[in-house]
Amino acid sequence: MKKILLLSDTHSHIDDVILKYVNQADEVWHAGDIGDLAVTDAIKKLKPLRGVYGNIDDDKARMEFPLNNRFFCEGVDVWITHIGGYPDKYNPTIRAEITTNPPKLFICGHSHILKVQFDKQLNLLHMNPGACGKYGFHQVRTMLRFEIDGDKIQCLEVIELGKK
């Protein structure tokens, strides 16, 4: 079993509250718009990190992180990308692949809107953790945490970090 902390859209912001949750996880996943690599460096000092770059990220972030990150965590096929859309409105750049070869868990960021939705058509769970940074139109900073046990995604929690 793995405890996962999922965050996105840090936009160069990391603080002790975020790091407290990082310490409670087995792995941290970042769905893009990192901003400054000091954010991911701080996380990597504490826990293993998987991530993708986002549309605001510079060439240094793009050298360190892929656009799409697809992997298995325990028995769960996971796909993380920054601009992915959501069920029935997936981004055109990934629509063909997600339709023909859907993962069990599809994660994206970008919208700054926390959303967890099951896609009945593709039989996958879609997650967007919202934004935990202080830049953007969101009002409340959010992250998600959950467990992966074998092929089960369980114990999902929304973490609200307060107003930006």
C-alpha positions as CSV (number, residue, x, y, z in Angstrom):
1,M,0.0,0.0,0.0
2,K,1.2,3.5,-0.8
3,K,0.0,6.8,0.5
4,I,0.0,9.4,-2.2
5,L,-0.1,13.2,-1.9
6,L,-1.3,14.8,-5.2
7,L,-0.7,18.5,-5.8
8,S,-0.6,20.8,-8.8
9,D,-0.2,24.5,-9.8
10,T,2.2,25.4,-7.0
11,H,3.4,28.4,-9.2
12,S,6.7,28.6,-7.3
13,H,5.0,28.3,-3.8
14,I,6.0,25.8,-1.2
15,D,5.5,26.2,2.6
16,D,5.6,24.3,5.8
17,V,2.0,23.3,5.7
18,I,2.5,21.6,2.3
19,L,5.7,20.0,3.5
20,K,3.8,18.7,6.6
21,Y,1.6,16.7,4.3
22,V,4.5,15.7,2.1
23,N,6.1,14.1,5.2
24,Q,2.9,12.0,5.8
25,A,2.9,10.5,2.3
26,D,4.9,7.7,0.8
27,E,5.1,9.4,-2.6
28,V,4.2,12.9,-3.9
29,W,2.8,13.4,-7.4
30,H,2.8,16.9,-9.0
31,A,0.5,17.6,-12.0
32,G,2.4,20.6,-13.4
33,D,2.9,24.3,-13.2
34,I,5.7,23.9,-10.7
35,G,7.1,27.4,-11.3
36,D,10.4,27.3,-9.5
37,L,12.3,24.0,-9.2
38,A,13.0,24.9,-5.6
39,V,9.5,23.5,-5.0
40,T,10.2,20.1,-6.4
41,D,13.7,20.1,-4.9
42,A,12.2,20.6,-1.4
43,I,9.7,17.8,-1.9
44,K,12.4,15.4,-3.3
45,K,14.5,15.9,-0.2
46,L,11.7,14.4,1.8
47,K,9.9,11.9,-0.4
48,P,10.0,10.3,-3.9
49,L,8.4,12.6,-6.5
50,R,6.7,11.9,-9.8
51,G,5.6,14.9,-11.9
52,V,5.0,16.6,-15.2
53,Y,5.7,20.1,-16.4
54,G,3.0,22.6,-17.0
55,N,2.4,25.4,-19.4
56,I,4.1,28.0,-17.1
57,D,7.2,25.9,-16.6
58,D,10.6,26.8,-18.1
59,D,13.1,24.8,-20.0
60,K,14.8,23.6,-16.8
61,A,11.5,22.0,-15.5
62,R,10.9,20.6,-19.0
63,M,14.3,18.9,-18.9
64,E,13.6,17.4,-15.5
65,F,9.9,16.4,-16.0
66,P,8.0,15.0,-19.0
67,L,4.8,16.3,-20.5
68,N,3.0,13.0,-19.8
69,N,4.0,10.6,-17.1
70,R,2.4,7.1,-17.3
71,F,3.4,4.5,-14.8
72,F,2.1,1.7,-12.6
73,C,1.7,2.3,-8.9
74,E,1.1,-1.1,-7.3
75,G,-1.6,-2.5,-9.6
76,V,-2.9,0.8,-10.9
77,D,-2.1,2.2,-14.3
78,V,-1.6,6.0,-13.7
79,W,-1.4,8.8,-16.3
80,I,-0.4,12.3,-15.2
81,T,-0.4,15.3,-17.5
82,H,-1.0,19.0,-16.9
83,I,-3.6,20.0,-19.5
84,G,-5.8,16.9,-19.8
85,G,-9.4,18.1,-19.6
86,Y,-12.0,15.9,-18.0
87,P,-14.5,13.2,-18.9
88,D,-16.3,14.0,-22.2
89,K,-14.0,17.0,-22.7
90,Y,-10.5,15.6,-22.8
91,N,-7.8,17.7,-24.4
92,P,-7.5,16.9,-28.1
93,T,-3.8,16.1,-27.8
94,I,-4.6,13.1,-25.6
95,R,-8.1,12.1,-26.6
96,A,-7.1,9.4,-29.1
97,E,-4.8,7.6,-26.7
98,I,-7.0,7.9,-23.6
99,T,-9.9,6.5,-25.6
100,T,-8.0,3.5,-27.0
101,N,-5.8,2.8,-24.0
102,P,-7.3,4.4,-20.9
103,P,-5.5,4.2,-17.6
104,K,-7.2,3.3,-14.4
105,L,-6.3,6.7,-12.9
106,F,-6.1,9.9,-15.0
107,I,-4.6,13.0,-13.3
108,C,-4.3,16.5,-14.5
109,G,-4.0,20.1,-13.2
110,H,-4.2,23.4,-15.0
111,S,-7.7,24.5,-14.2
112,H,-7.1,25.3,-10.5
113,I,-10.5,23.6,-10.0
114,L,-10.5,20.5,-7.7
115,K,-12.5,17.7,-9.3
116,V,-12.7,14.0,-8.8
117,Q,-15.0,12.3,-11.3
118,F,-15.5,8.7,-12.5
119,D,-15.6,8.4,-16.3
120,K,-18.1,5.6,-16.8
121,Q,-17.5,5.5,-20.5
122,L,-13.7,4.8,-20.2
123,N,-13.9,3.1,-16.8
124,L,-11.3,5.4,-15.2
125,L,-11.1,7.7,-12.2
126,H,-10.2,11.3,-13.1
127,M,-8.6,13.6,-10.5
128,N,-7.6,17.2,-10.5
129,P,-6.2,18.4,-7.1
130,G,-6.9,22.0,-7.7
131,A,-4.1,24.5,-7.0
132,C,-2.0,24.6,-3.8
133,G,-0.1,27.7,-4.9
134,K,-1.0,31.3,-4.3
135,Y,-1.2,32.5,-7.9
136,G,-4.4,32.1,-9.9
137,F,-8.2,32.7,-9.7
138,H,-8.9,29.9,-7.1
139,Q,-10.0,31.1,-3.7
140,V,-9.0,28.1,-1.6
141,R,-5.7,26.2,-2.0
142,T,-6.2,22.5,-2.3
143,M,-4.5,19.1,-2.6
144,L,-5.6,15.5,-2.6
145,R,-4.4,12.5,-0.7
146,F,-5.3,8.9,-1.2
147,E,-4.0,5.3,-0.9
148,I,-3.3,2.8,-3.6
149,D,-3.5,-0.8,-2.3
150,G,-3.0,-3.3,-5.0
151,D,-5.4,-2.3,-7.7
152,K,-7.6,-0.3,-5.4
153,I,-7.7,3.5,-5.0
154,Q,-9.1,4.3,-1.6
155,C,-9.3,6.6,1.4
156,L,-9.5,9.8,-0.8
157,E,-9.3,13.0,1.1
158,V,-9.5,16.7,0.1
159,I,-7.0,18.8,1.8
160,E,-7.9,22.5,2.1
161,L,-4.9,24.8,2.8
162,G,-6.9,27.9,3.4
163,K,-7.3,31.0,1.3
164,K,-4.5,32.2,-0.8
